[in-house]
């Protein structure tokens, strides 16, 4: 019996799910622009109670590693590492973009996932009609989306877009040759993350410690000379 606790706090939503033998026994998903740190632990306690499963009894912890919000990523990763250490189980990290894509599923045409970086660029990844990634997660300016996607799926005449930057991508990708459809899947869902992690995990094989995937530098920088007066 395999049990997975999945956590996502990387975007404008907070979610957690407990999966046991392929069945999501309990889950919570709440859109929020802040307060992930305050909500996550009570949320996990709620799903553990509903599923009648102690967190320490799970076999795997899964967490989204980004791209996403700097603070949100750190909240989820810190919690996932702590739970994994406490339970003595591995911790598997997956990207926000691939989790959204897995939730949408293969559509028979290319899928572009886009997340708002809260700056001038967007986080993008392209998937082929079978749901397989054909690009790495990348930060691009919206006006470069058409060229970027065209290089990944050159002959596509129909494309679907998802993520909270889907409307921006649709405007940039729409042309006389390409038809663009928006899929309502703005954020990662821990229920999808749990299933994806369970499918990828091979018990006994080593797993690298999950680290945040940052596609751009943080807004805050350390002052020159570490904030001290120049000697």
N, C-alpha and C positions, 0 to 999 in steps of 0.2 A: 504494500500500500504506500504510494508516493504522495506526499503532501507538500504543497508549495505555498509560501506566503509571498505575495507580490505587492510592491509599493511603487507609487508614482507621485512625485511632487514637483516635476520638472517644468511644468507649464502653468497656465491659468486654471488648473484643476488639481484636486487632490483625490487620490483613489487608493484603495487597498482591496485585496481579494485573497481568499483561502481556497485553494484547489486541492481536492483529494481524489486520486485515481481518475483524473481527467474531468471531474465534475466540480464546478465552482459551487462550493457549499455556502459561501457568504461573500458579499462584496459591498463596497460603498464607493460612490463616485459623486463628487461635489465640485462644481465650478467655483473657483475663487481666485482673486487676483493677489491675495496675501493671506497670511495667517496659517500657512501650511504647517509650520512647526507646532502651533498650538492645537491643530485639529488632527494631525496624523496619529499620534499615540492613542487618543480616545477612539478614533476610527478603527484602529487595529484591535483594540480591546472589544469593540462592538462586534466585529466580524468573528473574533475568536469565540465570543459567547454564543452567537447565533449558530456557528458551525460546531459548537461543543468540542472545540479542539484547542489545546494549549499551544501557544506560539512555540514553546520549547520542544514540542513534539514534531515539528515539521522537518522535512528532509532537505529542503532547499529554500533559500531566500532569493527573490528576484527583484531587481530595481532598475529603473530607467537611469541612464547615465548622461543624457543630453542628446543633441543640443537643447538648450532651454535657458531658463532664468538662473543666474549664478546662485542666488540665495536658495531657491527651490531645489536645485540640484544637490547642494550641500546638505540640506535637510534630509532628503530621501536617502542619500548615500550614507550619511552618518547613522541614521536609524537602521538601515539594512545591515551595515557592518556590525553594529552593536547586537542586533538580534542574531546574526549568524555566529558571532563570537559566543554569545550566551548559550545558544543551542548546540554549538559545536558542529555546525553544518556549513556547506559551501554557500557562497554568495555569487550569483550570476548577474552581470550587467548587460542590458540591451538598450539600443538607442530608441529615443522617442519616435523617430521617423519610421523605423521598421515596425514598431508596435502599432502605430496608426495604420500603416500599410497592411499589416496582418489583420487588423480589425475590419478593414474595408474588404479584403480578400481579392482574389483574381477577378478581373472584370472583362477580360477578353480584349482589352486595349491598354496602352501604357497608363501608368498612374504616377502623378507627381505629388509628393507630399511637401507642403510648405508651412513653416512656422515663423511667426513674427519675432524678429530679434529685438524689437523695441527700439531699433535704430533705423538706419536707412536701408539695411539689407534684410534678406530673408534666408532662413535655413531651408535648404532644398535637398531632396533625394528623389531619384527617378527609378521606377520599377517597371519591368516589362509586362506584357499581358499575362504571364504566368505568375506574377507576383515576386519575381526575383529582382534583386537590386542590380541596376546597370550603371550606377554611379555611386560615388562615395558621398556621405553627408557633406554639403558645401554651403558656404555663405556667399550669396551673390546679390547684386543689385537687381531689383525687379525688372529693369529694362534689359538686363542680360539674360532673362529667363528663356526667351524664345530661342536664342542661339545655343544656350546650354542644353535645353531639352532636345533641340533638333540634333545636336551632336550625339546624344544618347540614343534616340529613337528616330532616326533620320526619315523614315518613310511613313511615319504615323499620320493618319488623317483624322484620327479621333483620340482625344486625350481626356482623362479624368483628373481632377485636382481635389485634394483634401488637406486638412490642417487648418489652423486659424488664419493662415495667409492665403487661403484658397481663392478668395475673391480678387486679391491683388494679382495672383498668378493667372487667373482666368482672363483678366483684362489684358495682361501682357502677352498671353499665348494665343488669344483668339485672332484668327485671320481668315481670309477667304478659303484657305486650303485646309486649315485645322479646325475641327469642331471640339469645343471644350465643355465638359460637363462637371458640375460641382457635386461632390459627395459630402454629405453632412457628417463629418468625423473630425471635429476641430482639435481634439486632444487625445493623448494616449489614455487607455483604460486598463487598470490593473488586472481585470478579468482576462483580457487578451494577453497581457504580459505574462500572466501565470500559465496560460496554455502554451504560449510560445516557448517559455523557459522550460517547461516540462518536456516539450518535444525535443529541445536541443540538448538538454542535460544528459550526459552519460555518466552514471554513478561510477565512482572510482577513478575517473579521469581528473587530472588537476585542472583547476579553474583559476585564471588570473584574477587578482583582487580588482574589483571594478573601480575604475577611475573616471572622473568627470570628463566628458567630451566637450571641450570648449572650441568653437570655431572662430572666435575672435578674442582679442584682448579685453580684459575688464575695463570698465569706465574709470574706476579708481586706480591710481598709480602711486607707488612709493616715491615721495619727493627725493630729489637729488640730494646726495649725502645723507640719506636716511632721515631727512627732516632736521638735521643739525645744521648749524651755521657752517659755512665753508671755512675750513681751517686756513 
